Amino acid sequence: MKGPPNAGLSLWATQPAHASAFARHSPNSHVHTSPMELAQRLEAIYTRGEHPVLPYIGAAFREPAPTDLRVMTIGINAYVSKEHWPPKAHWMQEWFEKRQHRFHRRVFSEAAVLAAGITAPSMLFAGRVFDPHRCVLGTNAVKAYLPEAEGKRAEQLSEAHFASHDPQWHEELQLLAEADVAPHVIIVFGAPFWEHAWRAFHPEHTSLRAPVNVHSFQAAWGDAPHRANRVTLEVAGKPHDLLLVRLMHPAGRSKVGSARWLLDRQAFRELAKPGA
């Protein structure tokens, strides 16, 4: 498994040719998107291929409140048995809404544990509120349903499965940021998509474009290598802090890599403090 090309608790800062200081862009350069337009534009990104998986979009992404802690969760893929094939695009939305499977229940519970830690006093998002019923956007790295025979286990997936959906991943990030509802936390469950996730924000690899720029990228190493990055975005001249973390897949049984485990890591706690 690869990680960002830096070591220790390290910082990358960048000012692309089209951006200088946070104040350069006028707030009027925001792309204002209504709640309905946001859902429609996200759906358009997801429905380009066959058997698309539509994301679960909590109300905090559609009708944000100033104190929301918006959390994006990324699983690996969704598979469907032969007897239920072909799948319906909205099935995964319903699975999240109903907490139908163990995976989805664990996604919400792990997100809640992590959110409680990073919204505590003296932490980066102190004062923000995580409501699991409204503050989650749930999606997958592979944005199409796979047959059970092809996608039941992560080791069955090839690099091509992830790379083919990278353009959609990058576009949804761009859209959320432009709509002023960029997540504060992105949780990647499992290792397969991790490199694709951090590359989307790393100054040497990002495809984000104005009015969205990566202002800085910081990686936690020490006792939490390849587990967490802190990103500061510049969105239409305003800073936006984001924690990108990797947790163990909800199907795992080990405590290593859980939200509680990560919160106990000194390197992560240092990364997730104001001014780190």
C-alpha positions as CSV (number, residue, x, y, z in Angstrom):
1,M,0.0,0.0,0.0
2,K,1.4,3.4,-1.0
3,G,1.1,6.7,0.9
4,P,1.8,10.3,0.1
5,P,5.4,11.0,-0.8
6,N,6.3,12.7,2.5
7,A,7.3,11.7,6.0
8,G,6.5,12.6,9.6
9,L,3.8,15.2,10.3
10,S,4.6,17.0,7.1
11,L,3.0,19.9,5.2
12,W,2.6,20.6,1.5
13,A,1.5,24.2,0.7
14,T,0.7,25.3,-2.8
15,Q,-0.5,28.3,-4.6
16,P,-1.5,27.4,-8.2
17,A,-1.0,29.8,-11.0
18,H,-4.7,30.7,-10.9
19,A,-4.7,31.4,-7.1
20,S,-2.7,33.4,-4.6
21,A,-4.2,34.3,-1.3
22,F,-7.5,33.3,0.2
23,A,-8.9,36.7,-0.6
24,R,-8.2,36.6,-4.3
25,H,-11.5,35.2,-5.4
26,S,-14.7,37.0,-4.7
27,P,-17.4,35.0,-2.8
28,N,-19.6,35.9,-5.8
29,S,-17.5,33.4,-7.8
30,H,-19.2,30.5,-6.0
31,V,-21.4,28.3,-8.1
32,H,-24.7,28.6,-6.2
33,T,-26.6,25.3,-6.4
34,S,-30.0,24.7,-5.0
35,P,-30.7,21.5,-3.0
36,M,-32.6,19.9,-5.9
37,E,-29.9,21.0,-8.4
38,L,-27.2,19.4,-6.3
39,A,-28.9,16.1,-6.1
40,Q,-29.6,16.2,-9.8
41,R,-26.0,17.1,-10.7
42,L,-24.7,14.4,-8.5
43,E,-27.0,11.9,-10.0
44,A,-25.8,13.0,-13.5
45,I,-22.3,12.2,-12.5
46,Y,-23.2,8.8,-11.2
47,T,-25.5,7.6,-14.0
48,R,-23.0,7.7,-16.9
49,G,-22.3,4.0,-16.9
50,E,-24.2,0.8,-16.6
51,H,-25.8,-0.3,-13.3
52,P,-25.0,3.0,-11.4
53,V,-25.0,3.2,-7.7
54,L,-26.7,6.4,-6.5
55,P,-25.2,8.0,-3.3
56,Y,-27.1,8.5,-0.1
57,I,-27.3,12.3,0.4
58,G,-28.0,13.5,3.9
59,A,-29.9,16.8,4.4
60,A,-26.8,18.6,5.6
61,F,-25.4,18.4,2.0
62,R,-28.7,19.6,0.5
63,E,-29.8,22.2,3.1
64,P,-26.7,22.9,5.2
65,A,-26.7,24.5,8.6
66,P,-23.7,26.6,9.9
67,T,-22.8,24.1,12.7
68,D,-23.1,20.9,10.7
69,L,-20.2,18.5,10.5
70,R,-20.6,17.0,7.1
71,V,-19.1,13.5,6.7
72,M,-18.6,11.7,3.4
73,T,-18.2,7.9,3.7
74,I,-16.7,5.8,1.0
75,G,-17.1,2.0,0.8
76,I,-15.4,-0.2,-1.7
77,N,-18.3,-1.5,-3.9
78,A,-21.8,-2.9,-3.8
79,Y,-22.6,-6.3,-5.2
80,V,-25.9,-7.9,-6.1
81,S,-26.8,-11.6,-6.3
82,K,-27.7,-13.3,-9.5
83,E,-31.3,-13.7,-8.5
84,H,-31.7,-9.9,-7.9
85,W,-29.9,-8.8,-11.0
86,P,-30.3,-6.3,-12.7
87,P,-30.0,-3.8,-9.8
88,K,-31.9,-0.6,-9.3
89,A,-29.8,2.6,-9.0
90,H,-31.6,3.7,-5.8
91,W,-31.0,0.5,-3.8
92,M,-28.0,1.7,-2.0
93,Q,-29.8,4.9,-0.9
94,E,-32.4,2.7,0.7
95,W,-29.8,0.5,2.4
96,F,-28.3,3.6,4.0
97,E,-31.7,5.1,4.9
98,K,-32.9,1.8,6.6
99,R,-29.4,0.8,8.0
100,Q,-30.3,-2.4,6.2
101,H,-27.1,-4.3,6.4
102,R,-24.3,-4.6,9.0
103,F,-22.0,-2.6,6.8
104,H,-24.3,0.4,6.8
105,R,-24.9,0.3,10.5
106,R,-21.2,0.2,11.1
107,V,-20.6,3.1,8.8
108,F,-22.9,5.3,10.8
109,S,-21.6,4.1,14.2
110,E,-17.9,4.5,13.2
111,A,-18.7,8.0,11.7
112,A,-20.4,8.9,15.0
113,V,-17.4,7.8,17.1
114,L,-14.9,9.7,15.0
115,A,-17.2,12.8,14.9
116,A,-17.4,12.9,18.7
117,G,-13.7,12.9,19.0
118,I,-12.9,15.7,16.5
119,T,-15.7,18.0,17.7
120,A,-14.5,17.8,21.3
121,P,-13.2,21.0,22.9
122,S,-9.7,21.9,21.6
123,M,-10.1,19.8,18.4
124,L,-10.3,21.1,14.9
125,F,-14.1,20.9,14.6
126,A,-15.1,21.9,18.1
127,G,-18.6,23.4,18.1
128,R,-19.8,21.5,15.1
129,V,-22.6,19.0,15.4
130,F,-22.8,15.5,13.8
131,D,-26.3,14.2,13.3
132,P,-26.1,10.8,11.6
133,H,-29.6,11.3,10.2
134,R,-28.6,14.4,8.2
135,C,-24.8,14.7,8.1
136,V,-23.7,11.7,6.0
137,L,-23.1,11.4,2.3
138,G,-22.6,7.7,1.6
139,T,-21.0,6.4,-1.5
140,N,-18.6,3.8,-2.9
141,A,-15.3,3.9,-4.7
142,V,-16.8,1.8,-7.5
143,K,-19.8,3.7,-8.5
144,A,-21.6,0.8,-10.2
145,Y,-23.2,-2.4,-8.9
146,L,-21.2,-5.5,-9.6
147,P,-22.5,-9.1,-9.9
148,E,-21.8,-11.1,-6.7
149,A,-19.5,-13.4,-8.5
150,E,-17.3,-10.4,-9.4
151,G,-17.5,-8.2,-6.4
152,K,-18.3,-10.1,-3.2
153,R,-14.7,-9.8,-1.9
154,A,-12.3,-6.8,-2.2
155,E,-9.5,-9.0,-3.5
156,Q,-11.6,-9.8,-6.6
157,L,-11.3,-6.2,-7.7
158,S,-8.6,-4.9,-10.0
159,E,-7.0,-1.5,-10.1
160,A,-9.1,-0.9,-13.2
161,H,-12.3,-1.1,-11.2
162,F,-11.1,1.9,-9.2
163,A,-9.4,3.9,-11.9
164,S,-12.4,3.8,-14.2
165,H,-14.4,5.7,-11.6
166,D,-11.8,8.3,-10.6
167,P,-13.3,10.9,-13.0
168,Q,-16.6,10.6,-11.1
169,W,-14.8,10.8,-7.8
170,H,-13.0,14.0,-8.8
171,E,-16.2,15.6,-10.3
172,E,-18.3,15.0,-7.2
173,L,-15.6,16.6,-5.0
174,Q,-15.5,19.6,-7.4
175,L,-19.3,19.9,-7.3
176,L,-19.6,19.7,-3.5
177,A,-17.0,22.3,-3.0
178,E,-18.4,24.7,-5.6
179,A,-21.9,24.2,-4.0
180,D,-20.3,25.3,-0.6
181,V,-21.1,21.9,0.9
182,A,-17.7,20.3,0.8
183,P,-17.3,17.6,3.5
184,H,-15.4,18.3,6.7
185,V,-14.5,14.6,7.0
186,I,-14.0,11.9,4.4
187,I,-13.9,8.4,5.7
188,V,-12.4,5.8,3.4
189,F,-13.3,2.3,4.6
190,G,-10.6,-0.3,3.7
191,A,-7.3,0.0,2.0
192,P,-8.0,-0.5,-1.8
193,F,-9.2,3.0,-2.6
194,W,-6.9,4.9,-0.2
195,E,-4.3,6.0,-2.7
196,H,-7.0,7.2,-5.1
197,A,-8.6,9.2,-2.2
198,W,-5.5,11.1,-1.1
199,R,-4.2,11.7,-4.6
200,A,-7.4,13.7,-5.3
201,F,-6.2,16.3,-2.8
202,H,-2.4,16.1,-3.0
203,P,-0.9,19.2,-4.7
204,E,1.1,17.1,-7.1
205,H,-1.8,15.0,-8.3
206,T,-5.1,16.9,-7.7
207,S,-7.4,17.7,-10.6
208,L,-9.5,20.2,-8.6
209,R,-9.8,23.5,-10.5
210,A,-10.8,27.1,-9.8
211,P,-12.7,28.3,-7.9
212,V,-11.5,25.3,-5.8
213,N,-7.8,25.0,-5.0
214,V,-5.7,22.9,-2.6
215,H,-4.0,25.4,-0.3
216,S,-2.2,22.8,1.9
217,F,-1.9,19.1,2.5
218,Q,-0.6,17.5,5.7
219,A,0.0,13.8,6.4
220,A,0.0,12.1,9.8
221,W,2.7,9.4,10.1
222,G,4.3,8.4,13.4
223,D,1.8,5.9,15.0
224,A,-0.8,6.5,12.3
225,P,1.0,6.0,8.9
226,H,-1.2,5.9,5.8
227,R,-4.3,6.7,8.0
228,A,-5.0,10.4,7.9
229,N,-4.4,13.6,6.0
230,R,-5.5,17.1,6.7
231,V,-6.3,19.3,3.7
232,T,-7.1,23.0,3.5
233,L,-9.1,23.9,0.5
234,E,-9.5,27.4,-0.9
235,V,-13.1,27.7,-2.2
236,A,-13.9,31.0,-3.9
237,G,-11.4,32.7,-1.6
238,K,-12.5,31.0,1.7
239,P,-10.6,28.4,3.6
240,H,-12.2,25.0,4.2
241,D,-10.5,22.4,6.5
242,L,-11.0,18.7,5.7
243,L,-9.8,15.5,7.4
244,L,-9.3,12.5,5.1
245,V,-9.0,9.3,7.1
246,R,-8.8,5.6,6.4
247,L,-10.6,3.2,8.8
248,M,-10.8,-0.5,8.6
249,H,-13.6,-2.0,6.5
250,P,-16.8,-2.5,8.6
251,A,-16.6,-6.2,7.9
252,G,-13.3,-6.4,9.9
253,R,-13.2,-7.7,13.4
254,S,-10.0,-6.1,14.6
255,K,-9.8,-3.0,16.8
256,V,-6.8,-1.8,14.8
257,G,-8.0,0.8,12.3
258,S,-11.3,1.5,14.0
259,A,-12.4,5.1,14.8
260,R,-11.6,4.6,18.5
261,W,-8.1,3.3,17.6
262,L,-7.5,6.3,15.3
263,L,-8.5,8.8,18.0
264,D,-6.0,7.2,20.3
265,R,-3.1,7.8,17.9
266,Q,-1.0,10.8,18.9
267,A,-0.1,11.6,15.3
268,F,-3.8,11.8,14.5
269,R,-4.7,13.9,17.5
270,E,-1.9,16.4,16.6
271,L,-3.2,16.5,13.0
272,A,-6.8,17.2,14.1
273,K,-6.1,20.2,16.4
274,P,-6.6,23.8,15.3
275,G,-3.5,25.3,13.9
276,A,-1.7,22.0,13.3
